[in-house]
Amino acid sequence: MTTTIEVNVMGWNPDWGSDNKPYFTGDFVFQQISPPGKELMTTDGSLNLEHLEIDGKVEIIFHLKSPFVAYQNFLYPVFFDADAESNFWVLEDKGKKPKKTDGPTGTGQFTVTRPDEHTLKVVDANGDHKSYIYCLAMRLGIDVSGDNLPEWFVADPKITNRGNDRIIRMAQYQSAD
């Protein structure tokens, strides 16, 4: 059985990183809109597959509800990149944050599709009892690096697959930079 969770994602307050973190971070809120009834994902993005006793695949549909974000008194467009997998950076949780080169294919657990520029669908096989840190990455219509491409706007939550008793938090990790 597949559990489908639909979430509205709002992002604001972009902050440019550094040479070690060449992308924007910001403030994000995740609002569960489906299924009705029991809250599976809280506004800070917390999700605990073990506690919720969710077995089988988990399909998370992220609806981007911030089509524009203000940065230095200008509004810039925000959207998911056409290459679906480039919007989902993921690593097994070993204390490191994923980066753009850490795609979902290598995990064997995640499949990512992009139905449109404001929707991203992530299917987690939820079968390996491992914890993952991932980044939900969107494009922000600003070229800071000079490569003529919109920069990344990144939220870095965490997922734990069923069988692991650790609580997962899709919370912002504050950088010490």
N, C-alpha and C positions, 0 to 999 in steps of 0.2 A: 504494500500500500504506500502511496506517495502522499506526504503531507505538504500542502501548498500554503505558503505564508506570503501575503502581499504586503509591501511596505512602501509608504511614501517617504522619500528622503529629501530633507531640506538642508542646504548648506549655505553658509554665509561667513563673513569676516575672513577672507583669504589672507594668508600670511606667507610671503615668499621664504623659502628655505635658505640653503647655502650651497656651496660647491659639493658638499657631502650629501645634501638633500635637495637636489635641483627640481623642486616642485612646490606647489602651494599646499599648505594644510589649512584647516579652518575649523569652524564650529559646525557640527552636524546634529540633526535629530532624526530619529527613525520612528515613524508612526505606523503601527500595524493597522491595516484596513480590512484584512481578511485572513483567516476565517473569523466569523462572528463568534461570540461566546468568550471562552477562556482567552486571556491575554497570553500570547506566546512570546511576543517581543515587546519589551517596554520602550519608552521614549528614548532612553539612552542606548537602546539597541541590545540590551541583555537578552540572551537566549540560552536556555539550559536544556539540551536535548535529553539528557539523562533524567533530570528532575521531571520533565514533561512526559517522560516515557514514550518518546517518539521513536518508533522502529521504522525501518525502511528508508526509502529515499526522502529527501527534503528538498523541495523546490522553493527557492526564495525569489520573488519577483520584486525588484527594486524599481519604483517609479520616481524619477527625478522630478521634483516639484519646484526647483529653483532654476528656471530657465535663464535667469540673469542674476549676476552677483555684482555687488558694488565693490570696487577696489580703487582707492585713491580718487574718490568722487566721480568715477565713471562706472557705467554698467557694462558688463561683459557677458557674452553668452556662455552657458554651461551645458554640456551634452556628453553623452557616452560616445567614445571613439567607434568608428565603423568596424574596426577589428575587435570583435566581442571579447576575446581572451585578453586583450591588452588592458581592459578595464578591471581585471580581477587578478591582482598579484597575490600569490599565496606561498607559504612555507610551513612545513611542520614546525610547531612551536618549540623552539630550542633557544629562546631568548633573543632572536634576531628579528628585525622587521623585514618584510619582503620588499623587493624593489621591482621595477618594471620587467626585468629579465626573469623573474620568478613566476612563470605562467602556470596555469592550472593543469596543463596536460601531463606534466611529470608526476603528479600526485596519484593519478588513477582514480581519484575520488570526485572530481569536479568537472562538470560540463557547463560551458557558458555560451549563451546566445544573446543577441541584441535585436529584439523585435523592431525597435525604432530608436531614434537618437535620445529619447528620454526614458527608455525602459531597458533593463538588463535582467536576464533570467539566469540564475545559478542553480544547478541541480547538484546536490551533495549525495553521493551514494550512501553516506552515513554507515559504512560497514567496516571501518578499520580500527575503531576505538582510539583514534589519535586526535590530538589537539592541533589546530592550525591557526596561524595568524594570517590574516589577509588584509589587503587594502582594496577598498572600493575606489577606483580611480576614474575621474571624469575629466574631460577637457575643459579648460577655462580659456576663453578667447583672448589671451594675452601672450605675446611673444617676448619673454624676458631674456631668454638665452640667445636670441639672434639666429635661430635655425629655421625661421619662417613657419614654425608649427605652434599651435596653441599649447600652452603648458598644462601639466597635470594638476588637478585639484583632488586631494587625497584624504580619505577617512581610513583609519587603520584599526578595524575591529578584530575579533577573535572568534573562532568556531571550534567546538569540541564535539567530535562524533560520539554517538551512543556507545556506552560501555565504559567511558572514562568518567570518573566521579568528580572531575573538576568543573567548577562553574565557569561558563564562558561569559565574557563581557565584550560587547561591541562598543567599547568606550574609547574615547580619544586618549592616545598616549601622548603625554606632554613631553616635548623635547627639551633637553637641557641646553641646546645650542643657544 
